[in-house]
Amino acid sequence: MTLGYPAPLIGACMADYFNSEDLARFNEVGKGSPELFNMFMKWYGEAMKPGALDAKTKAIIALAVVAMLAFAFVLTKVLALQSGM
């Protein structure tokens, strides 16, 4: 769905949002603050354990949240580009 905006414009907005090359460097994320990174990984591991919701349901919810955040980012950027910002 492009909300009437041309797909190339939305594609241009996302060009700098995600670089697949960065996935190979994910292990470097914690180098700046190993303690904080370890705390995040512990929290993430606990959050994804089965409980009231199974891990698959949690992953689907996470995907939906990320999709909506990315959509909001793209929409904001498209509107900014259209307004000349």
The 8 nearest C-alpha neighbors of each residue, nearest first, counted from 0:
[[1, 2, 3, 6, 4, 70, 5, 9],
 [0, 2, 4, 3, 6, 5, 9, 74],
 [3, 1, 4, 0, 5, 74, 6, 9],
 [2, 4, 1, 5, 0, 6, 9, 8],
 [5, 3, 1, 2, 6, 8, 9, 77],
 [4, 6, 8, 7, 3, 1, 9, 2],
 [5, 7, 9, 8, 10, 4, 1, 11],
 [8, 6, 10, 9, 5, 11, 4, 12],
 [9, 7, 11, 6, 10, 5, 12, 4],
 [8, 10, 12, 6, 11, 7, 13, 73],
 [11, 9, 7, 13, 12, 8, 6, 14],
 [10, 12, 8, 14, 9, 13, 7, 15],
 [13, 11, 9, 10, 14, 73, 8, 76],
 [12, 14, 16, 10, 11, 15, 9, 73],
 [15, 13, 11, 12, 16, 10, 17, 18],
 [14, 16, 13, 17, 18, 12, 11, 10],
 [17, 15, 13, 14, 18, 12, 69, 72],
 [18, 16, 15, 19, 14, 13, 21, 20],
 [17, 19, 20, 21, 16, 15, 22, 14],
 [20, 18, 21, 22, 17, 23, 24, 16],
 [21, 19, 18, 22, 23, 24, 17, 25],
 [20, 22, 24, 19, 23, 18, 25, 17],
 [23, 21, 25, 24, 20, 19, 18, 26],
 [22, 24, 21, 25, 20, 26, 19, 27],
 [23, 25, 21, 22, 26, 27, 20, 28],
 [26, 24, 22, 27, 28, 23, 21, 29],
 [25, 27, 24, 28, 29, 23, 30, 22],
 [28, 26, 25, 30, 29, 24, 31, 23],
 [29, 27, 26, 25, 30, 31, 36, 24],
 [28, 30, 33, 36, 32, 27, 31, 26],
 [29, 31, 27, 33, 32, 28, 26, 36],
 [32, 30, 29, 33, 28, 27, 36, 35],
 [31, 33, 29, 35, 34, 30, 36, 28],
 [32, 34, 29, 36, 30, 35, 37, 31],
 [35, 33, 37, 36, 32, 38, 29, 39],
 [36, 34, 38, 37, 32, 33, 39, 29],
 [35, 37, 29, 33, 39, 38, 34, 40],
 [38, 36, 40, 34, 39, 35, 33, 41],
 [37, 39, 35, 41, 36, 40, 42, 34],
 [40, 38, 36, 42, 37, 41, 43, 35],
 [39, 41, 43, 37, 42, 38, 44, 36],
 [40, 42, 38, 44, 39, 43, 37, 45],
 [43, 41, 39, 45, 40, 44, 46, 38],
 [44, 42, 40, 46, 45, 41, 39, 47],
 [45, 43, 41, 47, 42, 46, 40, 48],
 [46, 44, 42, 48, 43, 47, 41, 40],
 [47, 45, 43, 44, 48, 42, 49, 57],
 [46, 48, 44, 54, 45, 43, 49, 57],
 [49, 47, 45, 46, 54, 50, 44, 53],
 [50, 48, 53, 54, 52, 47, 51, 46],
 [49, 51, 52, 53, 48, 54, 47, 46],
 [50, 52, 53, 49, 48, 54, 57, 56],
 [53, 51, 50, 49, 56, 57, 54, 55],
 [52, 54, 49, 56, 55, 50, 57, 51],
 [53, 55, 57, 49, 47, 56, 48, 58],
 [56, 54, 58, 57, 53, 59, 52, 60],
 [55, 57, 59, 58, 53, 54, 52, 60],
 [58, 56, 54, 60, 55, 59, 61, 53],
 [57, 59, 61, 55, 56, 60, 54, 62],
 [58, 60, 62, 56, 61, 57, 63, 55],
 [61, 59, 57, 63, 62, 58, 64, 56],
 [60, 62, 58, 64, 59, 63, 57, 65],
 [63, 61, 59, 65, 60, 64, 66, 58],
 [62, 64, 66, 60, 61, 65, 67, 59],
 [65, 63, 61, 67, 66, 62, 68, 60],
 [66, 64, 68, 62, 67, 63, 69, 61],
 [65, 67, 63, 69, 64, 68, 70, 62],
 [66, 68, 70, 64, 69, 65, 71, 63],
 [69, 67, 65, 71, 70, 66, 64, 72],
 [68, 70, 72, 66, 67, 71, 65, 73],
 [71, 69, 67, 73, 72, 68, 74, 66],
 [70, 72, 68, 74, 69, 73, 75, 67],
 [73, 71, 69, 75, 70, 74, 68, 76],
 [72, 74, 70, 76, 75, 71, 77, 69],
 [73, 75, 71, 77, 76, 72, 70, 78],
 [76, 74, 72, 78, 73, 77, 71, 79],
 [75, 77, 79, 73, 74, 78, 80, 72],
 [78, 76, 80, 74, 79, 75, 73, 81],
 [77, 79, 81, 75, 80, 76, 74, 82],
 [78, 80, 76, 84, 82, 77, 81, 75],
 [81, 79, 77, 83, 78, 82, 84, 76],
 [80, 82, 78, 83, 79, 77, 84, 76],
 [81, 83, 79, 80, 84, 78, 77, 76],
 [84, 82, 80, 81, 79, 78, 77, 76],
 [83, 79, 80, 82, 81, 78, 76, 77]]
